[in-house]
Amino acid sequence: MRRDWVEEILVSDYEEREQKLHELIKGKETLNINIEESNNSTTGEKLSDKMAAFTGSWNFLIYFSIIVSLYMLLNVVELIHTFDPYPFVFLNLILACLSSVQAPMIMMSQNREAKKDRLRAENEYLINLKSEIILEDLHMKIDELLNNQRNFKKQLETINNRIDNTNLINLGEENYEKEYTNREKH
């Protein structure tokens, strides 16, 4: 559909093409995808994005390593009553539950990022298409100007030739008159 419209702009008559081109230029093709997506995203999607951003950071790795290390240390050293001895079955259960919740949330966030990437690609395509149409129009206008310049040059040469011919005729008449008057005097 859009391609047909582009071809119609480039093929149509001059005034109509100019009007459609100005409509295209006035239309804002650029979008800030992040703002558009944040306006349309739900609370769950925003939460999954924040959770994925945090769990994919060095802060999470450091805090998580410290907490797991402290948990294991407290249960091995037995300073307090050990509720999860060495094989750390409870810790494994907590980690499995954490990863089973964390993985889908990360996938949701990745799906949203993929959607943003598709929107960015479409937006860039529209911008490139708009630029291509404008460049094609400028190319057509330059070609038209060059043709007009060639025509004006030919017309100027024709006018100069006529002026030269007229000058030669006038010069010939003046020379003829001078000779004729010189003959009458003799």
KOLROFI-474043 format. One line per 2 residues: number of its first residue (from 1); their letters; for each residue x, y, z of C-alpha. Coordinates in Angstrom, 3 decimals, always signed. Example, Ala and Ser with C-alpha at 12.3 -4.5 7.8 and 13.67 -1.06 7.14 Angstrom:
2
1> as> +12.300,-4.500,+7.800 ~ +13.670,-1.060,+7.140
END
This chain:
186
1> mr> +0.000,+0.000,+0.000 ~ +2.721,+2.467,+0.977
3> rd> +4.821,+1.525,-2.058 ~ +1.869,+2.302,-4.372
5> wv> +1.532,+5.698,-2.710 ~ +5.257,+6.356,-3.214
7> ee> +5.006,+5.433,-6.897 ~ +1.939,+7.657,-7.195
9> il> +3.897,+10.587,-5.739 ~ +6.767,+10.096,-8.155
11> vs> +4.606,+9.542,-11.252 ~ +1.760,+12.024,-10.755
13> dy> +1.687,+15.478,-12.307 ~ +3.893,+18.220,-10.871
15> ee> +1.382,+20.149,-8.711 ~ -0.228,+17.017,-7.299
17> re> +3.200,+15.486,-6.616 ~ +4.307,+18.651,-4.810
19> qk> +1.166,+18.664,-2.675 ~ +1.539,+15.001,-1.690
21> lh> +5.232,+15.457,-1.041 ~ +4.555,+18.386,+1.286
23> el> +1.936,+16.303,+3.112 ~ +4.518,+13.550,+3.553
25> ik> +7.164,+15.971,+4.795 ~ +4.751,+17.562,+7.274
27> gk> +3.901,+14.138,+8.711 ~ +6.205,+13.244,+11.571
29> et> +7.601,+9.793,+10.864 ~ +10.006,+9.662,+13.786
31> ln> +8.813,+8.220,+17.052 ~ +10.531,+7.787,+20.369
33> in> +9.844,+4.082,+20.715 ~ +10.675,+4.013,+24.429
35> ie> +8.104,+6.706,+25.223 ~ +5.479,+5.104,+22.979
37> es> +5.998,+1.699,+24.596 ~ +6.067,+3.022,+28.174
39> nn> +2.747,+4.776,+27.553 ~ +1.171,+1.516,+26.347
41> st> +2.772,-0.921,+28.803 ~ +0.935,-2.499,+31.718
43> tg> +2.109,-2.570,+35.332 ~ +3.197,-6.214,+34.982
45> ek> +5.260,-5.415,+31.902 ~ +6.932,-2.497,+33.661
47> ls> +7.629,-4.727,+36.676 ~ +9.159,-7.448,+34.488
49> dk> +11.373,-4.861,+32.773 ~ +12.616,-3.522,+36.103
51> ma> +13.161,-7.027,+37.469 ~ +15.054,-8.094,+34.341
53> af> +17.161,-4.936,+34.499 ~ +18.034,-5.588,+38.157
55> tg> +18.701,-9.324,+37.835 ~ +20.932,-8.696,+34.849
57> sw> +23.160,-6.286,+36.760 ~ +26.366,-6.640,+38.721
59> nf> +24.586,-5.374,+41.844 ~ +22.254,-8.380,+41.773
61> li> +25.141,-10.816,+41.302 ~ +27.094,-9.291,+44.180
63> yf> +24.107,-9.100,+46.589 ~ +22.920,-12.569,+45.653
65> si> +26.401,-14.054,+46.126 ~ +26.733,-12.391,+49.525
67> iv> +23.331,-13.604,+50.713 ~ +23.862,-17.190,+49.527
69> sl> +27.375,-17.261,+51.018 ~ +26.123,-15.942,+54.374
71> ym> +23.283,-18.475,+54.353 ~ +25.677,-21.374,+53.741
73> ll> +28.234,-20.048,+56.239 ~ +25.657,-19.694,+59.002
75> nv> +24.403,-23.221,+58.401 ~ +27.868,-24.806,+58.218
77> ve> +29.479,-23.026,+61.178 ~ +26.468,-23.675,+63.410
79> li> +26.718,-20.428,+65.362 ~ +22.981,-20.491,+65.548
81> ht> +20.638,-23.413,+65.287 ~ +21.053,-24.892,+61.795
83> fd> +17.722,-25.271,+60.074 ~ +19.237,-26.367,+56.726
85> py> +22.272,-28.666,+57.150 ~ +25.020,-29.212,+54.564
87> pf> +23.294,-30.482,+51.427 ~ +21.226,-27.246,+51.682
89> vf> +17.985,-28.733,+50.476 ~ +15.955,-25.695,+51.498
91> ln> +18.404,-23.363,+49.745 ~ +18.098,-25.460,+46.568
93> li> +14.297,-25.221,+46.832 ~ +14.461,-21.423,+47.203
95> la> +16.865,-21.102,+44.269 ~ +14.677,-23.331,+42.082
97> cl> +11.594,-21.275,+42.941 ~ +13.489,-18.049,+42.289
99> ss> +14.681,-19.228,+38.880 ~ +11.230,-20.580,+37.939
101> vq> +9.723,-17.134,+38.586 ~ +12.655,-15.160,+37.235
103> ap> +12.927,-16.939,+33.851 ~ +9.404,-16.119,+32.571
105> mi> +9.747,-12.514,+33.704 ~ +13.029,-12.190,+31.833
107> mm> +11.406,-13.761,+28.769 ~ +8.531,-11.269,+28.952
109> sq> +11.026,-8.434,+29.106 ~ +12.957,-9.860,+26.154
111> nr> +9.724,-10.162,+24.171 ~ +8.964,-6.517,+24.874
113> ea> +12.480,-5.546,+23.779 ~ +12.005,-7.565,+20.586
115> kk> +8.741,-5.707,+19.996 ~ +10.546,-2.404,+20.519
117> dr> +13.233,-3.495,+18.067 ~ +10.578,-4.298,+15.462
119> lr> +8.980,-0.886,+16.014 ~ +12.395,+0.789,+15.733
121> ae> +13.077,-1.059,+12.485 ~ +9.692,-0.042,+11.077
123> ne> +10.265,+3.539,+12.198 ~ +13.699,+3.598,+10.557
125> yl> +12.179,+2.137,+7.393 ~ +9.598,+4.935,+7.283
127> in> +12.283,+7.555,+7.853 ~ +14.463,+6.051,+5.121
129> lk> +11.489,+5.848,+2.774 ~ +10.633,+9.475,+3.439
131> se> +14.247,+10.489,+2.819 ~ +14.345,+8.448,-0.368
133> ii> +11.166,+10.100,-1.651 ~ +12.522,+13.551,-0.849
135> le> +15.837,+12.764,-2.552 ~ +14.032,+11.402,-5.608
137> dl> +11.943,+14.565,-5.757 ~ +15.061,+16.733,-5.457
139> hm> +16.696,+14.682,-8.209 ~ +13.675,+15.225,-10.454
141> ki> +13.721,+18.968,-9.722 ~ +17.440,+19.215,-10.481
143> de> +16.903,+17.341,-13.755 ~ +14.089,+19.730,-14.588
145> ll> +16.306,+22.729,-13.773 ~ +19.093,+21.341,-15.956
147> nn> +16.674,+20.822,-18.837 ~ +15.346,+24.356,-18.395
149> qr> +18.901,+25.669,-18.330 ~ +19.705,+23.816,-21.583
151> nf> +16.565,+25.215,-23.201 ~ +17.399,+28.744,-22.043
153> kk> +20.925,+28.330,-23.332 ~ +19.611,+27.236,-26.749
155> ql> +17.189,+30.160,-26.788 ~ +19.993,+32.538,-25.831
157> et> +22.192,+31.157,-28.605 ~ +19.316,+31.589,-31.072
159> in> +18.786,+35.174,-29.912 ~ +22.533,+35.899,-30.126
161> nr> +22.628,+34.436,-33.656 ~ +19.701,+36.630,-34.698
163> id> +21.391,+39.668,-33.173 ~ +24.621,+38.797,-35.014
165> nt> +22.711,+38.329,-38.263 ~ +20.889,+41.614,-37.737
167> nl> +24.214,+43.346,-37.022 ~ +25.706,+41.868,-40.191
169> in> +22.724,+43.005,-42.211 ~ +22.910,+46.491,-40.685
171> lg> +26.678,+46.579,-41.267 ~ +26.162,+45.460,-44.850
173> ee> +23.561,+48.165,-45.440 ~ +25.863,+50.808,-43.932
175> ny> +28.760,+49.687,-46.130 ~ +26.506,+49.650,-49.181
177> ek> +25.253,+53.152,-48.426 ~ +28.828,+54.420,-47.949
179> ey> +29.929,+52.933,-51.270 ~ +26.862,+54.238,-53.067
181> tn> +27.357,+57.751,-51.715 ~ +31.067,+57.572,-52.558
183> re> +30.219,+56.598,-56.173 ~ +27.757,+59.444,-56.534
185> kh> +30.357,+61.921,-55.315 ~ +32.901,+60.813,-57.923
END
